[in-house]
Amino acid sequence: MIASMTGYGRGEAARKGITVAIELRSVNSRFLEVTTRLPRSLSLRENEVKEIVRKKISRGKVNLLATVEREKNGKPPLAINATAARDYYKLLNQLRKTVKVKESVKLEHLLRFSEVLEQPVLDGADEDEWEVTQLALNKALDDLAEMRRNEGEELKKDFRVRVTAIEQTLRRIEILSKEQVPAERARLRERIQKILENETVDEGRLEMELALLADRLDVTEECVRFSSHNKFFLQALEDKEPSGRKLNFLVQEMNREANTIGSKSSASEIAHLVVSVKEELEKIREQLQNIE
């Protein structure tokens, strides 16, 4: 399965007067990294939230933002923490006396401490909120997965076009290589004969050396291996499991074969074709950095 690591997903769910909205944004990364921004009421559920994300996403840097809204029903959304208010009032008065400030402690000073006003704890509210959160999170993950798959399908089409072009170029290289061998063999024989004009040449030994040199120029074996990598690459595009790492490995092997072909051949036309192959491989490699 080809899926991009870049995407956006949103999910919203409402039940029992509780509405939870979750937004997910993901970009490419070597591993899975989940960063969350949760309201205070969900802060203790952070690990559970991340675990749900891990079950559906294997790679990428994922940013999660969750918001929770409750119906007021005539009740204030916050409650007074009387203990915290008294403690802060006492502490501020001690500070005022220590630094000898005449100004008295006012309500506005106490309100600067977030613990003074807190969300009221309602019976069963935590479980209800968590249930709604899971619904919203799964919707957001499904939305994100769909966008990542759609982008992955576009990348798959591009990969197929490029690999097909590489395969056609390999066929041309293989033909040119086979044509090059007899010509290169004749050229080497002529050069050796000129060098050894006044010496006796062992024809048997000369033919053996020429055959070895010609064999080194033949890139058929490398082209066959390269074609095999192309085949496995196209098959991996259809794997049900994420195949980004496998595809990266195959591209590395393709690049190794291209380097070998370039080093073995002395024909300028083959050299130009190898350059075009490596350019296509580089474009594929860059696109693979965004594949899960």
N, C-alpha and C positions, 0 to 999 in steps of 0.2 A: 504494500500500500504506500503510495506516495502522498505525503502531506507536507505542506509548508509549515515552518515554525512561526511564521508571521501571521497574525490574525487578530480579530476583535470579536468578542461575544458578549451578549447581554441577556440576563434573565431576570424575571420579576415574578413574585408569587405573593398572594394575599390570603389570609385566613384568620378568623377570630379577631378581627380588628388590627391585625399585624400585617404590614406590607414590607417586604424585603426586596431590594433591587441590588443586583450584583453585575459589575462590569469586569471583563477580563481582557487584558491586552498581552500579546505574546510576541517575542522577537527571537531570533536565532541565538543559540548557545550550545556549547559542547555537551552540557548536561542539563538536567532539570533543576531549575531554580525558581521557587515560588515565593513572592513577596506579597504580604497582605496588609491592607488598611481596613481594620474592623472597628465598629463602634464598641464602646466599653462593654456593653451587654454581651458581646460575642468574643471578647478578648480571650476568655478561657477556652474557647472552642478552636483556637487557631490551628493547633496540630491536627484536629479532626478535619478542618477545612482543607488543609494542605494534603492530607491523606486522600480525600475524595478527588482532588485535582490529580494526584499521582496515579490514580487508578485509570485515568483516561488520557493522560499526556505523559509521554516518555522523555521528551527532550524539549528544551526551549526555556527562555526566561519569561515567566508569567507574572504579571502584576494584577492583583485582585483588589477591587474596591467594593465594599459592601455598605449599604445604608439601610437603616431600619426606621420605619415610621409606625406610630401607634395612634389609634383613634382616641381622642381625648375623653369622650363620654362625660364631659363636665368636670373631670378631675385634672388637676395640674400635672404636667409631665414630669415634674421634679418634686422631691421631698426634702425636708430639712433634716440634716444630720446634726441633731442637737448637741451630741457629745463633741463632735468636731468643732462646732461653732463656739461652745464654751471654752474648749481647750485653746483655740486660736485667740479668742478674746483675752484670756488670761495671759497667754504668751505675748501678745502685743502690748498689754499693759506693763508687763515686766520689762519689755524692751523700751517702752516709753520712759519708764522710771530710770532705767540704766543709762540712757543717753540724755536724760533730763529734758524731755520734750513736754511742753505744757499742753499741746493739743491732745484732745481726748480721742479714744478709739471710736470710729464711726462704722456704720453698717457697710459703707462702700469699701472700707478696708477689709472687712471679713469676706465680702463677696469675691475678692481676688483669689481666694483659696477654693479650688474646685471641689474639695471634699465637703464643703459646707452645704452645698445643694447637690443631691444625687438622685438618680432614677429610683423610684420606689420599687421594692421587691414585691411582686404579685404572685400569689399561689399559682403554680403551673405555668407561669409566664415564660420561664426559661425554656422548658421543653416545647411549648408552642412556638416560640421564636426560632428554636433550633430546627423544628420540623419544617417551618416555612423557609428558613435559610437553605436547607438541603434541596428543597424544590427549586428555588431560584438559582442555586449554584449549578444544579444539573442542567437546567435550561440554558444557562450561560455557557456551560461546557459543551453542550450539544451545538449551540450556535457558533461557538468558536471552532469546534471540530469541522463543521460544515464549511466554514470559510477557509480553513486550512486545507481541507480536501479539494475544494474548488481551485484554489491557487496551485495545489499540487498537481492537479490534472493538466493545468496549463503548462507547468514545468515539464510534465511527462511528455507532452506533445513536442516541446522544444528539444528534449533529450533525444527523442526518436528521430527527429529530423537531422540532428547533428551526428548521431551515431551512424545513421544511414549514409550520410555524406562521407564520414570517415571510412566506412566499409568500401564505398565506391573508390575512394582515393587509394586504399590499400590494394584493391584489384589492379589499379593502374601501376602502382609501384611494383607489384609482383611481376607484371608483364614486362615492364622496363628493366627490372633486375635480370630476368631470364634473357632478355635481348642483349643486356650489357655483358654478360659472362663470356660469350664467344669473342666479342670484340675486344674485351679486356685481355683475354687470354692471348689473342693474336698480337696485341700491342706489347704485352710482356715478352712474348717470344722474340719479337723483332728487336726489342731493346737489349735482351740478353745476348742475342746473336751479334749485335753491333759491339757490345762490350767485349765479347770473347771471339772476335773475328779471327785472331791468329792462334786460337787454342782449340783443342778437340773437345767437343761437347758430348757428354753421355746423354743420348736422346731419351733413354728410358728414365734416367734420373730427372732430366729436364721436364719430361711430360708429367712425372709425378709431382714435382714442385709446382708446375703450372696448374695442375688439377687442384692442389691444396689451396693455392692462391685464389683460384676461381671459386672454390667452395666457400671461401671466406667472404667473397663478394655476394654470394647468393643469400637473399633475405627471405626466401620462401618460408623457412621455419618460423622466423619472427612474425611474418604476415599471418601464418596459420594460428599462432598463439594469440596474436592481436585479435583476429576474427573470433576466436573462442571467447576472449574477454568481452567482446562486443555482444556476443550471444548471451552470455551470463548477465551482462548489464541490462539488456532488454528484458530478460526473464525476471530479474530482481525488481524491475519497475512494476511487475504484477504481483509481487509478494503481498500476502495479507498483513504481515507484520511490518513495522517500520524498518526501512532498509537503507537509511541514509549512510550508516557506517559501512555497510557492504558495498554500496555504490562508490563511496570514496576510495575504498581499497582497490576496487576494480580499475578506477581511473588512474591510480598510482601505477598499477601493473601495465596499463595501456601506455602510459607515458614512458615507462621503462623500455618497452618494446620499441616505441618510436625513437628513443635515443639510440638504441642498438642499431636500428635500420639506418639512421642518419650517419652513424660512425662507420658502418660497414660499406656504404655505397659512396663511390666517388663521382657519380653522375650528377651534374648540376640540376637536371630536371627532377631527379628523385629527391635531391636536397630541398628543392622548392616545395615539393609535395609533402615532405616530412614537416616542413615549417607550417604548412596549412593545417596538417593534422594536429600538431601541437597547439596551434591557435584555437582550434575547435575544442580540444581537451581542456584548455585553460578556461574557456567559457563555460564548459560543463562543470568544471571544478568549482568555479565561483558560484554557480547556481546551486550546487550541492550543499554549500555552506548553509543554505536555508531549508534543507530537507530534514524532516524528523527521522 
